[in-house]
Amino acid sequence: MSATNAPFGFRLARQPSVHGAARVFPIASGLAVNLFSGDAVKLVGTITGEGTVDLATTDGTRLGTASNVPVLGIFVGCEYTDSTGKPVKSNMWPTGTVASDAIAYVVEGDQNEFVVQADGQIILTDIGTQCNLTGFAAPGGSTATGLSLQTVSATPIADDAQGQFQIIDFVRDGANDPGDAYTQVIVRIANPQLGRAGRTAQNAAGT
């Protein structure tokens, strides 16, 4: 039974052969937030969405000043050259790192499926509904392992409400059941930032 609160961010569960590879996006030098492997991220910088990677949040914007900016994808690591000239390949981005060549690896799009823990109970009839990230300030991750602690909200929203993720199944491994205290579910990005719907939403938000 998945009765233990032990979040692990988003883990790739299934990736179609064409769409599953991680894509490369830039990270702004000095970005002042930790990015952990398994974190949901977004692009910022221009109205059309091309820009640099930043942490995604519950309302779609890191600073809470606009809504409807969708999730780009799930961060799975980065590369950059550190201040000593040493090449670094890591599964996390340490906050405030100064590196002009930093890149992020992101699994994006709406055809990939991810396993994630909810912050409460998800029941069988919640399949097909949408949900958002639980929060921005709290989950963070482990600087020792570089792994995310993000979860999704156990309060689903309607399937037409432009949530960040859509619940499509439960983890069926004998240790997780619908209605468990901290249910593990399989989700996909409901409104990907670089999809048509994502662009429309971001343009409307003006970010």
C-alpha positions in Angstrom: 0.0 0.0 0.0 1.3 3.5 -0.9 0.6 4.9 2.6 4.0 6.5 3.1 4.6 10.2 2.2 7.8 9.7 0.1 7.6 11.8 -3.0 10.1 11.4 -5.8 9.1 14.0 -8.4 8.2 12.8 -11.9 9.7 9.5 -13.2 9.3 8.6 -16.9 7.0 5.6 -17.1 6.6 5.3 -20.9 8.1 7.1 -23.8 7.0 6.6 -27.4 9.9 5.9 -29.7 9.7 9.2 -31.5 8.8 11.5 -28.7 10.5 10.2 -25.7 14.0 11.6 -26.0 15.0 14.5 -23.8 15.4 17.8 -25.6 18.0 20.5 -24.8 17.0 24.0 -23.6 19.2 26.8 -22.2 19.4 27.7 -18.5 20.1 31.4 -17.6 23.4 31.9 -15.9 22.8 32.6 -12.2 19.3 31.1 -12.2 18.4 31.4 -8.5 16.4 28.2 -7.9 17.4 24.6 -7.5 16.3 22.3 -10.4 16.1 18.7 -9.4 15.8 15.6 -11.6 12.1 14.9 -11.8 11.0 18.6 -11.4 8.4 20.1 -13.7 9.8 23.0 -15.6 8.7 25.8 -18.0 10.3 28.2 -20.4 10.4 31.9 -19.7 11.7 34.9 -21.5 9.4 35.8 -24.4 5.7 35.9 -25.2 6.0 32.9 -27.6 7.7 30.6 -25.1 11.2 30.4 -26.5 13.6 31.3 -23.7 15.3 29.7 -20.7 14.2 26.9 -18.4 12.8 27.8 -14.9 10.8 25.9 -12.3 7.1 25.4 -13.0 4.7 26.1 -10.2 1.0 25.6 -9.3 -0.4 28.5 -11.2 2.1 28.1 -14.0 4.4 31.0 -13.1 7.3 31.1 -10.7 6.5 34.6 -9.3 2.8 34.2 -9.1 2.0 37.2 -11.3 0.3 35.5 -14.2 -1.6 32.3 -14.8 -2.1 29.8 -17.6 1.5 29.3 -18.5 1.7 25.5 -19.0 4.4 23.0 -18.1 7.2 22.5 -20.7 8.3 19.1 -19.4 10.3 17.2 -16.8 13.9 18.2 -16.0 16.2 15.2 -16.1 19.6 16.8 -15.8 22.0 19.5 -17.0 25.5 20.3 -18.3 27.6 23.5 -17.8 31.1 24.7 -17.3 31.9 25.7 -13.7 33.9 28.7 -12.5 37.1 26.7 -12.7 36.6 25.7 -16.3 35.6 22.2 -15.4 32.8 20.6 -17.4 30.0 19.5 -15.1 27.2 17.0 -15.9 24.7 16.7 -13.1 21.1 15.6 -12.4 20.5 18.9 -10.6 21.1 22.6 -11.2 22.4 24.3 -8.0 20.8 27.6 -7.3 22.8 30.7 -8.4 25.3 28.8 -10.5 27.1 31.1 -12.9 27.7 29.4 -16.3 27.1 31.0 -19.7 26.9 27.6 -21.5 24.4 25.9 -19.2 21.8 23.6 -20.8 19.0 21.5 -19.4 17.7 18.1 -20.6 13.9 18.1 -20.5 11.5 15.3 -21.5 8.6 17.3 -22.9 5.3 16.9 -24.9 2.0 15.2 -24.1 2.8 11.7 -25.3 5.2 10.8 -22.5 3.8 9.3 -19.3 5.2 9.9 -15.8 4.8 8.3 -12.4 4.3 10.7 -9.6 3.0 10.6 -6.0 0.0 12.6 -5.0 -0.1 14.5 -1.8 -3.2 12.5 -0.7 -5.8 10.0 -1.9 -6.6 9.6 -5.6 -9.5 7.3 -6.3 -10.4 5.2 -9.4 -13.0 7.7 -10.7 -10.3 10.4 -10.8 -8.8 8.8 -13.9 -9.3 11.3 -16.8 -9.3 14.3 -14.5 -6.6 16.9 -14.4 -4.4 18.1 -11.5 -1.8 20.7 -10.7 1.5 20.6 -8.9 1.1 20.7 -5.1 3.3 23.8 -4.5 6.4 25.8 -5.3 8.2 26.7 -2.1 7.9 23.4 -0.2 8.8 20.3 -2.1 12.3 21.1 -3.4 14.5 18.1 -3.5 17.6 16.4 -2.2 21.0 18.1 -2.8 22.6 14.8 -1.9 20.9 12.8 -4.6 19.7 15.6 -6.9 16.3 14.1 -7.0 13.0 16.0 -6.8 10.3 15.8 -4.1 7.5 17.3 -6.3 4.0 15.9 -6.0 0.7 16.5 -7.6 -2.4 17.7 -5.8 -4.9 15.0 -4.7 -7.7 17.4 -5.4 -8.4 16.8 -9.1 -10.0 19.5 -11.3 -12.4 18.9 -14.3 -10.9 17.4 -17.4 -11.6 20.6 -19.3 -10.1 23.0 -16.7 -6.6 23.3 -18.3 -4.8 21.7 -15.4 -1.0 21.0 -15.7 -1.3 17.2 -15.8 -4.0 14.6 -16.6 -4.3 11.4 -14.5 -4.4 8.4 -16.9 -3.8 5.4 -14.6 -2.5 4.2 -11.3 0.8 2.4 -10.6 -0.2 -1.3 -10.6 2.7 -3.0 -8.9 0.9 -4.6 -5.9 2.1 -2.0 -3.5 -0.1 0.9 -4.7 -3.9 1.0 -4.8 -6.5 3.6 -5.7 -7.4 5.5 -2.5 -4.0 4.9 -0.8 -3.0 7.7 1.6 -0.4 8.9 -0.9 -1.4 7.4 -4.2 1.1 6.9 -7.0 -0.4 7.8 -10.3 0.6 7.9 -14.0 0.1 11.3 -15.6 0.9 13.1 -18.8 1.3 16.8 -19.4 -2.2 18.0 -20.2 -1.3 21.3 -21.8 2.3 21.2 -22.9 4.0 24.6 -23.4 5.3 23.9 -26.8 2.0 22.4 -28.0 -0.6 24.4 -29.8 -2.8 24.8 -26.8 0.2 25.7 -24.6 1.2 28.5 -26.9 -2.3 29.9 -27.0 -2.5 29.9 -23.2 1.0 31.5 -22.8 0.3 34.2 -25.3 -3.0 35.0 -23.5 -1.1 35.3 -20.2 1.4 37.6 -21.8 4.5 36.0 -20.3 
